[in-house]
Amino acid sequence: MLVVAIAAVLLVAGCSDRGGDSGSGDGGGGSGTSSSDSASSSFGDLDDVCQSGSAAGSPTQGVTDTEIKVGVFTDVGFTQNPEFINAAKVFTSWCNEQGGINGRKVVANTRDAKFMEARQQMVASCREDFVLVGGGSGLDGLGVKERLNCLLPSFPAQVAQLTSAGADLEISADPSLTQGYDPYYGFRTWLIDEKYPESKGAVGFVNGDSPVTKVLGAQAVEAMEAAGATFVYNDIYPAMGVADWTPYAQAIKSKGVKGLLFYGDFRQLAKLESVLTGMEYKLDWIDTNNNAYGPEFIELAGTSIEYQNNYLDLGGNLPLGSEEPAMKDLLALYEKYAPDAKLTLPSIRAMSSWLLFAKAAASCGDDLTRTCIYNAAKQETAWTGGGLHTARNLATPAPPTPCFNVAEAEPDGWIAPDFGADEGAYRCNIPVYKFTGDYPTPMTLADVGKSMDDVQ
């Protein structure tokens, strides 16, 4: 189990989306937050996100006249990555400064699963919290049964396991996974059909040796083959990492791999690329997965950044350096409330979750129950988190939006190449792919003998 946990933190490709840069960098104040010294209740194109008021009553667990207690899942005790804690600090500080939600202050309870304790932390959350907001854990599937048993809604920043993605009482504002569909089909189709068509017949895959990522890897292979790719190399590496990547690099070269998928820790990928570059073997493309998004991978990869072609899919989220109002607002909030924190892709997703929670909760007024907030959130059919990402239909999450946007690694940072964007910064004209294989499915209320009628 320890090996599985370590593998999950290092290897969950695209589900963890770990990476990023300082939140106090690019851009200044936006439309909702004009400077680091002042803040309004608007965010991007959302108005009156938080507000004063005189809400009364204690309609359900975690809600009183004065407070709303929510749980924030994290693996910070294992990863030492406080991105979800920072996001909670930023949102609650800002929201409570505006008066809270109808006058109720938002209290964030950190639920540190440390990768191995998702079930225990879920039990604790079931005893105290109104809902879960803006968090995630690498082995989140371990706590779903407990969450459904106690009828606890969840607004996660990310999901990692297929038993969790799309489970009942879960509302993903900006989903990293949508049950049954490949989130990277458009991006990878662009790679092999348009950008590097000669690579289509010689694709390779290096995946971490973990039950979690093996399932995700099988889905990636299925979708790529459906797009017309031929795999000439498919290998796994130990969850704890590799001391010498030379055998893998030699195998990639001997098989004539032209395009490479990598699922795992970007630190390991940087080592593999260093060996490949030292052998003077250049691939047409490497899909780093968006774990690598941020300056650290570029620094670790060194000269390989100039030699190899590294790409990733941001999944329809604004890049961190965007001049769009929502990103400017987010950067300004981080500058004010958490100036030393790193702003990451999961941070962006977490903020979207917090904003959705706030909007839905405010609409419930005094009668802030789990049923009310869940139903209110499910009414959002074009949720963008104030403009942080492409529109998501929360009423009908599947099929997901086909929109994607690409980042390419350059020595000076991640840039947006020409990938045929057709809707602003995004490309949305490649249909999504639905898996046909037999994979784990999300848990339902019926699995624990419950129904929506039981939700209070």
N, C-alpha and C positions, 0 to 999 in steps of 0.2 A: 504493500500500500504506500509506503514511503516513496518508492521508486515511481509509482503512478502519480503521486502528488507532485514530485519534483518535475516529472515529465510534463504534467499539466501546466505548471507555471512557465516552463521553458518553451513548450512546443505548440500550444494551442494557437494555431495560425489564424489570424484575422478575427478570432473570437475575443482574444485579449486586446488586440489592437494597441499594444503598448508601444510608447515612443513619444516624441514631442519635444517642444522647446519651452523656453521660459515664457511664462504668461506676461511678463513685464516688457516684452520686446515689441515686435512688429505692431505698428499702428498706434493710434491714440484713442481718444474718446469717441463713442458713436452717438447715434441719435438718442439712445435711452440713457446713457451714462456719459455725460459731457466731459468729465475730468476725473482724476483720481481723488479729488477733494469733495465731490458732490455726486449724488446718485438720485435718479428718479425711479418711479415705479414701472417704467416702460423698459422693454427689452426688444431690440430689433423691431419687428412690426407688431409686437404684442403690447397692448396698453394695460395699465393698472394691474400688473401681475400680482402684486401684494398691496395690501391696503389696511388702514385702521378700521375699526368698527366696534360693535358691542355684541358679538356673538354670545349666546347664552346656552347653557345646558351641557350635559355630558352624555351625548347620545350613544356612545359606544366606547370600547376599550381604546385608551390612548388619546382620547379627546375630552378636554374639560373646557370650562369657561375661558381659560387663559392660555392653554397649551394644546399643541398637537404633537404627539410623540411618534417619530418615524424611525425605522431601522435602516442602517446603511451597511450593507455587506462589503467586506474587503478581505484580502489575504495579506494585509500589511505586515502581520507578524511573521510571515514567511518570506514575502517578496521584498519587504522594506520599501514598498512603493505606496505612498500615501495619496495617490491621485483621487480616489473616491472620498477620502476624508477631507482633502483640500476642497474638492468640489462642494461637499456638504457645508463646509465652513463658509465658503464664498457665498453660496446661495442663501443659507440661513441668516448670515450676518446682514446681507443686503435686504432680504425680505423682512426680517424683524425690524430693521431700521425704518422700513416703510410702514410699519404697523402690524406686520404679520399677515395672516389670512383672516380677514374679517375681524381683526383685533386679536386673534389667537396667535401666540408666538410659536414658531416651529422649532422643535427640539430634536436634534439628530442623535440617535443612539448608535454608536459604532458597534458593529457585529463582526469581530475579527475571526474569520473561519480558519485562518492559518493553513488553508488547503485541506487539512485533515478533519476539521471540526465544523463542517457546514451543518450537519445534523444538530449538534449541540447548540450552535448559535441560533439556529432556526427555532429550536425549542424555547430559548431565552427570548427571542423576538416575539414568539407566540404569546408569551406571558405579559408583555408590556406594550408592544407597538401597535399603532393604528394600521399602518401599511409599511411596506419596504419601498425605498426610493433611492435611485442614483448609485447603485452599487453593483457588485458582481464578485464571483468566486470561481476559480478554475474547476472545482468539482461541485458545481452548483446543483447537479442532479441528485446529490446525496441528501439534500434538504427539501426536495419538492414534496415528498409524501407528508412530512410534518407541516409544511406550509399549507397544503390543501386540507389537512385534517383540522387545522385551527382556522381555516377560512381567511387566510391572510393575503390580501392583494399585493402584487409586486409591480413596481415601475422600475425595472432594472436598467442600468446603464449598458450592461452587456450580459449575454448568456454564453455558456461554453459547451454544455452537453445537450445532446438531442432530446433527452428526457425532460429537460428544462425549457428548451426553446419552444414557445407556443403552448406551454402548459396552461391549464385553466387558472383564472384569476391573475394572469400575467398580462401586462400592457407594456410592450416595448415601444417607447416613443421614437426611437431611432434604431431599429433592430440590427444587431450584428449577424444574426442567423434568423432565417424564416423557415420553419419546418417544411421539409419536402422540396426545397428549391436551392439551386446553387447561387450564392451571392456574388460570384466572380465570373459568371459565364460571359457577360458582355465584354468585360475587360480582357479576358483571355482569348476570346474570339477575335478581338481587335489585334492582339499580339500575333496570332498565328495566321489570320486571314489577310490582314492589311499591313501591319507594320513589318513583319518578318515572315512572309508566306513560305519562304524556303525552309523555315524551321519546322513546319507542320509535320513532316515525316520523321523528325528526330528529336522528340521531346524526352526529357529526363525528369526524374522526381527523387528527391531526398527527403525522407520523412523521419520524424522522431519515433522511437520505439516505445509507444504508449498506447494503451487501449483507446484512449480518448482521441488521439490524433490519427490512429490507424483508421478509425471510422471516417473521420473527416477526409483523410487521404483517399480512401476508397471512393468517396463521393467526388473528389476532385478528378480522379482518373476517369470515372464514369462520364462526367460532364465534358472533360477535354476530349475524350474519344468520341462523344456525341457531336462535338464541334469539328471532328475530322482529324484530330491529332493522333499520331502514332507514337507510343512510348517504346523507346529502345533501351531504356535504363530505368529501373525502379528499385530503390534501396532504402534501408532504414539505418539510423545511427543510434547508439546508446543514449538513453535519456540523460545521463550525467555528462554527456559531451564526448568529444574525441580529442585525444592528445595529438594525433598525427592524421591530418586529412589527406595525406598523399595517396593512399589506396583508393579513396573515393574519387579524387581528381584524376587519377590514372584511368579508372574505370569510365568516367565521364568522357575522357579524351578518346579512349579506345573504342567506345561505342559510337563516337561521332555525334554526341549530343549537341544540339544547336540552341535549344531553349530549355531552361531548367526551372522547375517548381521547387521551392524550399519551404518546408513547414518546420519551424523551430525557432530557436533563440538566434537573434541576429548576430550575436557575438560569435557563434559557431559558424554562421554563414560567412562572416568577415574572414575567418581563418581559412575556410574552404576557398574563398575567392583569392586569397593571398597565394595559396598553393597553385591554383589554376593560372593566375597571372604570372607567377614565377616560372611555370612551364610554358609560358607564351601560348596558352590555349584560351582563345576568346570565344565566348558564346554569343549568339545573336541577342539573347535576352535572358535575364534572370528575374523571376517573380519572387521578390524578397518576402512577400506578404507584409501587411502593414504593421507588424511588430517593429519593423525597421524604420518606420517614419520618425524622423528626428535627427538631430546632429550627431548622436553618438555612433550610429552605424557608419556614417560617412567618415568620421574620425578614425574609427577602428579599421575600416577597409583601406584607408590610405591611398596608395597609388592605384589600387584596383578600381577605385571609383572612376578614374579616367579611362581605364582599359576595358572594363566590363560595362555592360548596359543593364543597369538595375532599375526595375519598375515596380510599382505597387498600385493597388486600387484603394482610393479613399472612401469608396462606398457611397458616394453622393453627399459627402460632408465637405463643408468649406475648408480649404487649406488654412493652416495657422496664420499665414501672412496675408490673408484676404482683406481687401478694403471694404467688404460688405458691412453694413451697419451692425448686423448681429455679431459678427466676429469682433468688430471694434468694441462693441459693448462688453462682450465677454472678456476681452483683453483688459479693458478698463476696470472691470469688477475684480479680476485677479490682481491687478496692480494695486487696487485699494485694500482688498481684504486678505490677500495671500501673496504678497509681492515676491516672496522667495520660492513659491511653488512652481512646478513645471506644468504647463498646459499641454495636455495630450489628447489624442483622439478619444480615448475613453472619457476624458474630462468634458469634451464637447457633447458626447452622448449622455453623460450624467446631467449636464445642464439642461438638455432637452427634456430629460425625465423629470427633473425638478420643476421646470416650467409647466409641463403637462400636469403634474401633481397639483401645483398651485392654482392653475386655471380651473381644473375640475373641482378642487376642494372649495374654492371661492364660490363657485356656482351653487354649492349645497347650502350655504348660509348656516343657520343654526343647526339644521338637520344633517350634520356632517357624519354620515355613516359610510361603512364600506360599500354597501349597495349603491349609494348615491354617487360616490366618487368613481367607482368602477363604471357605472352606466354613463356618467358624464364624460369620462375619458374615451369610452368606446364610441362616442358620437363624433369624434374628430375624424373626418374623412380625408383631410389634406393637411396633416400636422407637419410643420416645418421647424418647430422649436424657435419661432421668431425669425426664421431665415437661416438657421445654422445648417440645414440640410434639405435635400429634396423632399417633396411632399410624401407623407406616409398615410395610408388609409388604415386607421386603427380599428375601424368597424369591421373591415375585411382585410386582415394582414396578408393573406395569401390569395393570389400571387403577389410577391413584393414588387416594388418599383424596379424597372430595368435600368434606372439611371446609374451611371458610374462616372468617376473622374480619376485621372491618372496622375501620378507623381513620378518623376524621373530623378535619380540621384546624380548630382553634379558636385564638383569639389566645393562649391560655395553654398550648397544646400539642395533641397528638393525643389524642382521646378515643374511646371505643367507643360508637357510636350503637346504637340498637335495630335489629338486623338479623335478628332471629328466631332467635337462638342456641338450639339444641336439645340440645347435648351439652356442658354446662359453658360455657366461653367461646366455643365454636365452633358453627357451623351445618353440618350434614352431610346434609341431606335433599334436596339438589338433585343429581341424577346428573351425573357428569362427561361431558364431550363428547369424542368421538373424531373426530379430523380425517379428512376424506375426500379432501383435496387431495394433490397430489404434492409432497412435501417431502423434503429431504435425510434420509438415514437414518444411524444410528450405525455405526461400523466394528466389525468382528468379528475374532476371531482367524483365522478362515478367510480373511479378506481379505489377511492377511500370511503365509498358509501355515502357520499354527500351530493348536494345539488345546489344551484344558485338560490333556491328557496331557503337554504340554511344560512345564507350570508346575511349578517346583520349590518 
